[in-house]
Amino acid sequence: MTTEEGYIKFQAKWEKSPPLPADQVQELDHWRDVMYRAGLIGAYPDGIGFGNISRRWDSEGRFLITGSATGNFEQLTPAHYCLVTEVIPNENRLTCRGPILASSESMSHSVIYRKQPGVNGVIHIHHLALWEYLLHKVPTTDASAPYGSPEMVASIADLLVTTDLPARRLFVMEGHREGIFAFGETLETAASVIFSALENLP
């Protein structure tokens, strides 16, 4: 963990609005709960949260994501989710709507949805042992790219073109210790990618 963990680095245009109906966050909430119980989303002893999860909202690349600083909540409610409606990476800017500001890793989720139309679920977890084991064994982002930054977006976009990441659906963030991303056609698929990797951990 770094001292910057969990801090938002993008400029946000946040339209504060009421929570979505419970049925619209139900699937996302289920898989967030699975990740929390597995210790893959949560908070460090100092209270700084880690990990986030999202699902595609529509074909335009909008997505629903856990809000900022929600990792330390055991259970979430619809008030803990935010809809990201626009991301402009080269301007380090996004627009979101909901009762809470979008996660600090929203830009990283966005590039996956934009570049992979068949992806409908993205999960970002923290697991030190798995991170250390997978580093450079699977697609790995540039060490100089900080989390939640335009540089990270560019690095992920590059991996999607130059490596087997679209098929592997799992990558490690070298410049973000413990950080691992998985994605898939569904949230269940993304979760299975993570648990399969954990099962193969020596």
Residue pairs with C-beta under 8 A, 6 or more apart in sequence:
1 44
1 48
1 50
1 177
1 178
2 177
4 146
5 44
5 48
5 50
6 48
6 49
6 50
6 68
6 69
6 71
6 104
7 104
8 68
8 101
8 104
8 148
9 92
9 104
9 146
9 147
9 148
9 149
10 92
10 93
10 94
10 104
10 106
10 107
10 148
10 149
11 91
11 92
11 93
11 94
12 93
12 94
12 95
12 96
12 101
12 102
13 93
13 94
13 95
13 96
14 95
14 96
14 97
14 101
14 102
15 95
15 96
15 97
15 98
16 98
16 99
17 97
17 98
17 99
18 99
19 25
19 77
19 78
19 79
19 81
19 98
19 99
20 64
20 78
20 81
20 83
20 98
21 78
22 78
24 64
24 78
25 64
25 78
25 81
27 55
27 187
28 53
28 54
28 55
28 64
28 66
28 81
28 187
29 76
29 81
31 53
31 121
31 123
31 187
31 188
31 190
31 191
32 41
32 53
32 66
32 76
33 75
33 76
34 191
35 41
35 51
35 53
35 123
35 125
35 191
35 194
36 42
36 74
39 127
40 51
40 123
40 125
40 126
40 127
40 194
41 49
41 50
41 51
41 52
41 53
41 66
41 71
41 125
41 126
42 49
42 50
42 51
42 71
42 72
42 126
43 49
43 50
43 71
43 72
44 50
47 72
48 71
49 69
49 70
49 71
49 72
50 71
50 126
50 178
51 71
51 123
51 124
51 125
51 126
52 65
52 66
52 70
52 71
52 103
52 104
52 105
52 106
52 109
52 123
52 124
53 65
53 66
53 121
53 122
53 123
53 124
53 187
54 63
54 64
54 65
54 66
54 84
54 103
54 106
54 109
54 121
54 122
54 123
55 63
55 64
55 120
55 121
55 122
55 187
56 62
56 63
56 113
56 119
56 120
56 121
57 63
57 64
57 83
59 117
61 87
61 110
61 113
61 114
62 83
62 84
62 85
62 86
63 83
63 84
63 109
63 110
63 113
63 122
64 81
64 82
64 83
64 84
65 81
65 82
65 83
65 84
65 102
65 103
65 106
65 109
66 76
66 80
66 81
66 82
66 103
67 80
67 81
67 82
67 98
67 99
67 100
67 101
67 102
67 103
68 100
68 101
68 102
68 103
68 104
70 76
70 80
70 100
70 103
73 80
78 99
79 99
79 100
80 99
80 100
81 98
81 100
82 96
82 97
82 98
82 99
82 100
82 101
82 102
82 103
83 96
83 97
83 98
84 94
84 95
84 96
84 102
84 106
84 109
84 110
85 95
85 96
85 97
86 94
86 95
87 93
87 94
87 95
87 106
87 107
87 110
87 114
88 94
89 107
89 110
89 111
89 150
89 153
89 154
90 150
92 107
92 149
92 150
94 102
94 106
94 107
94 110
96 102
96 106
103 109
104 147
104 148
105 124
105 147
105 148
106 148
107 148
107 149
107 150
107 152
107 153
108 124
108 147
108 148
108 152
108 153
108 156
108 181
109 122
109 124
110 153
111 153
111 156
111 157
111 160
112 119
112 122
112 156
112 160
112 181
112 183
113 119
113 122
115 157
115 160
116 160
116 166
116 183
118 185
119 183
119 184
119 185
120 184
120 185
120 186
120 187
121 183
121 184
121 185
121 186
121 187
121 188
121 189
121 190
122 181
122 182
122 183
122 190
123 181
123 182
123 183
123 187
123 190
123 191
123 194
124 179
124 180
124 181
125 179
125 180
125 181
125 182
125 194
126 178
126 179
126 180
127 178
127 180
127 198
128 177
128 178
129 201
130 180
130 197
130 198
130 201
131 172
131 177
131 178
131 179
131 180
133 201
133 202
134 140
134 170
134 172
134 180
134 197
135 172
135 174
136 172
136 174
138 168
138 170
138 171
138 172
139 159
139 163
139 164
139 165
139 168
139 170
139 171
139 172
140 159
140 171
140 172
140 173
140 174
141 152
141 155
141 156
141 159
141 171
141 172
141 173
141 174
141 175
141 176
142 151
142 155
142 174
142 175
143 174
143 175
144 151
144 175
145 151
145 152
145 154
145 155
145 173
145 174
145 175
146 152
146 175
146 176
147 173
147 175
147 176
147 179
152 173
152 175
152 176
156 171
156 181
159 165
159 171
160 166
165 171
169 182
169 183
169 184
169 189
169 190
169 193
170 180
170 181
170 182
170 193
170 194
170 197
171 180
171 181
172 179
172 180
173 179
173 180
173 181
180 194
180 197
182 190
182 191
182 193
182 194
182 197
183 190
183 193
184 190
184 192
184 193
